[in-house]
Amino acid sequence: MHSSFTGLRSRRAPRAAGFTLLEMLAVIVLIGIAVAAVSISVTQGLASARVNAASSELAGALRATRTQAIVRAQVQNFDVDIHANTYRDAKQHVVHLPRGLRLSITSAGEDQPDAHTGRIRFFPDGSSTGGRITLQSGRRQWHVNVSWLTGAVSVVTQ
């Protein structure tokens, strides 16, 4: 005996396996959101690494200038131009900071050759006039501090 129940089942159209258009669009949107989040994170990480490298190079240039003062037994100047975003290293080479960085300096007033140039002087005994050079990218700041008493250079991140 043939059941009518099985006959109904065979008359239905078979359902195709796969995804609907709505499901595909939802997945594409989720992938887009994930890619955007990752790219923002990577971009911020690269910018932070660039500023860390610039602050380390700046600190190294200050230390080299201090060393030159001691070795040569002569006062050595370290000049920072805040308009051009540059500084002069121990060999008097002009070093340009990467784009997107702002530079400022706090130093002794008598050591400022002009309105946009700050100077830190290093003496033969290793001491200095002291000061702080600040690199800023967005809201983050890196301070390169120079101790007036010892001439020691340190980098502080905020």
N, C-alpha and C positions, 0 to 999 in steps of 0.2 A: 504494500500500500504506500502510495506516494503522499507525502504530507504537503499541504498547501503552504505551510510555514516556510519550508525550504524553497518553495517556488517564489515567494515574495523576496526572499533574500537575494536570489539570483537576478531579479529584475532591477535592483538598485544599481546605479552607476558606481563603479569603483572609485574611491577617493584617491586622488593623486598624492603621492608622498612628496614632501617638500615644505617650503616656508611661504607664508603669505607675504604680500607686498608690505603690509604694515609691520610685520615682524622684521623684515629686512631693513626698513627705514629706522626702526627703533635701534637695531644693532649699529647701523651706520652713525646715528646720532651719538650713541654711547662711545663709539670709537673716536669720533671727532672731539668729544669732551675730554677724553683721556689724553689724546695727542696734544690738545691745547694746554692742559695742565702740565704735562711733562715738558713741553717746549718753554713755558714760562719759567719753570723750575730750573731748567738747564741754562736759560738766558741769564737768570739772576745769579746762578752759580758761576758762570763764566765772567760776569761783570765783577763779582766779588773776588775771584781769583786774579783778575787783571789789576784791581786796586791793591790787593795784597802784594802782588809782585812789584808794583810801582812803589809802594811804601817801603818794601824791603830794599829795593834799589836805592831809594832816597836815603835810607838809613846807612846803607853801605857807602854811599858817596860822602855822607857826613863823617863817618868813621875814617875814611881814607883822607879826608881833608885834615882831620885831627892828627892822624899819623904823619902827614906831610909837615905839619907845624912842629911836631916833636923832632922828626928826623932832620929837617932843615934848620931847626932852631930859629924859625922866623914865623911871624904872625901870618896865618892863612885865612882868607875870607871865603865864605860860602854864601853866594848871592842867589836870591830867589826872586824871580819876576812874576808877580801875580797876574799881570795883564796878559803876558805871553804864555803863561802856564809852563815856565821853564826854570831850570836852575843850572848853575855852573858847577861841574864836579871838580875834583882836586887837580885835574889836568887842564882845567879851564875850558872843557868842552861843554857846549850848551846841550842840555838834555831836555827834550820835550816830553811832557806827560801825555798819556793816552787821552783820546777824546772822551768827553763825558765826565772828566775829573775837574773839580775846582780846587784851586790851591790858595792857601792863605798862610801868613806867617805872623807870629807875635815875637818881637825881638826888641832889644834896647833901642830907644828912639834915636840916639846919636849914631847908631849903626845903619840908619836908613839913608842910602845915597839919594833917593828921590821918592816920590809919592807911591810908586808902584813896585819898588825894589826893597826887599828886606835883606838883612845881612846878619850872619852869625860869624863871629871871629873866633878862631882857635889860636891859643898862645903856645909858645914852646914848652911850657910846663904841663901841657895837656888840658888846662882849664879853658874856658870859653866865656863868651858874653851870654851864652844860654839862649834858649828860645823854644818855640813850638811851631812846627810846620804841620798844617792840617790839610789832608787830602779828603775831599768829599765827593761822594757819588750818591745822588739821591738823598736819602735821609741818613745814610751811614757815613761815619767819619773815622778816619785813621789819623792819630796824632803821633808825630815823630818828635819826641822830646829830647832836648839837649840840656844836660845839667851844666849850670854855669861854673860850679865848683870843680867838678872832675872832667867835664867834657863828655861824659858818658852819653850814649845815644840809646834810646829805647822807643819801641813802637807800641802804641796802645790803641786797641780797636773799641769803638763805641757803637 
